[in-house]
Amino acid sequence: MNHTERLTRYTANFVDELVESGLTDAVISPGSRSTPMAMMMTEHPDLKQWVIIDERSAAFFALGMAKQTKRPVAIVCTSGTAAANYFPAIVEAYYSRVPLIVITADRPHELRDVGAPQAIGQLKLYGEYPKWFHEMALPEASEEMLAYARNKASRAVQTAVQGNAGPVHLNFPFREPLIPDFSLEDLWGNRGVGPSCIRIEGKRTPDGQQLEQIRANLASSAKGLIVCGPQTDPNLANAVADLAREWNVPVLADPLSQLRAGNHPKDYIIEGYDAFLRSEAIRKQLKPDFIIRFGAMPVSKAYLFFIKEHKAVPQFVVENHEGYREPAGNQTVFIDADPVVLCRDLANHRPMTADHDDWLETWKRMNRLSKESLMEPDEENKLTEGGAVRSLLHVIPDDSSVYIGNSMAVRDLDTFMMTTSLSLEILANRGANGIDGMVSSGMGAAASGTPITLVLGDLSFFHDMNGLLAAKHYGLNITILVINNNGGGIFSFLPQVNHQDHFEALFGTPLDIEFQQVVNMYGGTYHQPMNRSALEKALIASYQYDGLSVVEVKTDRTKNLEWHRNKWQVIENKLLQDRG
């Protein structure tokens, strides 16, 4: 058996086992050393390939696709710095618990550390961020080695999705020649009955004694609070709604909790808390007896202030498997359990709060008064950043997804997204909270076929403009709402704004770019509405177009800061007057 046959059978068995284990999509970046893997994936009849030239864009594209589909996605690149460009997306995948199968081609061992081109240290290149790293053996085609290749492929998929999902990394050393032979008989080898590696995970839940201990800790509590941070379980909304009804407590629902939209009951959901918890006086009035949180830490900085000021309040954080997500540093009881099962079990262990209505009604009244101010139309039909998000949510189609950018975009969504019966999924890169890769992430989500609206600022758009190529290349349908305040608008809300000698150069960073030319280059449609009604018309029209559609809203950073502060002040005054 010659080298080419060994290479072909080894790689073919590996790829076939990826598919057998549930992989449906692979994002490939061009390169020479990755030729065997790239060509084999393209040849496989049951694997969809997406070719993205830039590796950083490719990795974020795969990330967005995995977030939208809830399935692992593979990324494949050549050796050298190509692999290094994956790093930001792998970090995000780790922190946001997204399954990626990272496959890097490498020089064989004899070409490492000798000055060969495109040969860098790729062993454990991504440090501790992958859940599992394996340096693959050089290709062989013995029965034992083909079983080895299948085992590692299946283990990679299983490891990526088990427990807290995340990235895994396999490094493949390939010797030349690199072209596989697709004419070989029985190319894909012999599959077993099901995947080579199978893991069975049961649902975790506290036992009766542990549940009774939780109930005992809450027995005398009259003012409970349920908090739902960013999470993706579609079944949690109804489970939390049932628990809130049984306990008679408010639910603070982050926009990424998937609780603000959908057909589940929303009677107990408080979505305006970010606005009224900005008031220190209001925060003092709302001290709870306990907090139980599902999902990651909410986006709202006002909520962070709230829990930091109430450090002594007993806090319970529910993790699906394990983890430590408590940036406030408060004393916390971590409950490792399936959140849906736990809600059902806790509903049968009611604290005293179930018999007290005043606490719930106080939160509901503050929420109602805050929403009245937040949703009040702006005068003269003018455009504002928060108003742009309100307009989007007014016209966005049912059964679609919003991919929200970081910095100001996600904060405005937190403030202005009210409960709705529409079926909307809210996606974001809130693992590491970076602005890099946002366009590519949105494109990856759009590749699933789900209607996607990507909302981001001008810096995020600029940072990843080459991600737009995927829309042109694959005819992806996506609406991008760019809120352009000509720089880093989020910094206007931070202490840096008080240092004007350095603010614009270091933080404001105005771009002064005409994005219409960029959109034209990638074959998209472009609109720049000048008022609120024109914005809504442009968005509605964008959902009728095929391909890329960009709607740009231009705002002023200074006026935006004043607008937000005025809103918050009006809300604080109204609530304090209401409290007497």
Secondary structure, DSSP 8 states (H G I E B T S, - for coil): --HHHHHHHHHHHHHHHHHHTT--EEEE---STTHHHHHHHHH-TT-EEEE-SSHHHHHHHHHHHHHHHTS-EEEEE-STHHHHTTHHHHHHHHHHT--EEEEEEE--GGGSSS--TT----TTTTTT-SSEEEE------SHHHHHHHHHHHHHHHHHHHSSS--EEEEEEE--S-----TTSTTTT----SS-SS----------HHHHHHHHHHHTT-SSEEEEE-S---TTHHHHHHHHHHHHT--EEE-GGGT-SBSSS--TTEE--HHHHTT-HHHHHHT--SEEEEESS--S-HHHHHHHHTTTTS-EEEEESS-----TT---EEEEES-HHHHHHHHTTS--GGGG--HHHHHHHHHHHHHHHHHTS--GGG---HHHHHHHHHHH--SSEEEEE-TTHHHHHHHHH---BSS-EEEEE-TTT--STTHHHHHHHHHTTTS-EEEEEEHHHHHHTGGGGHHHHHHT--EEEEEEE-SS-GGGGGSGGGG-HHHHIIIII------HHHHHHHTT-EEE--SSHHHHHHHHHHHTTSSSEEEEEEE--HHHHHHHHHHHHHHHHHHHHHHH-
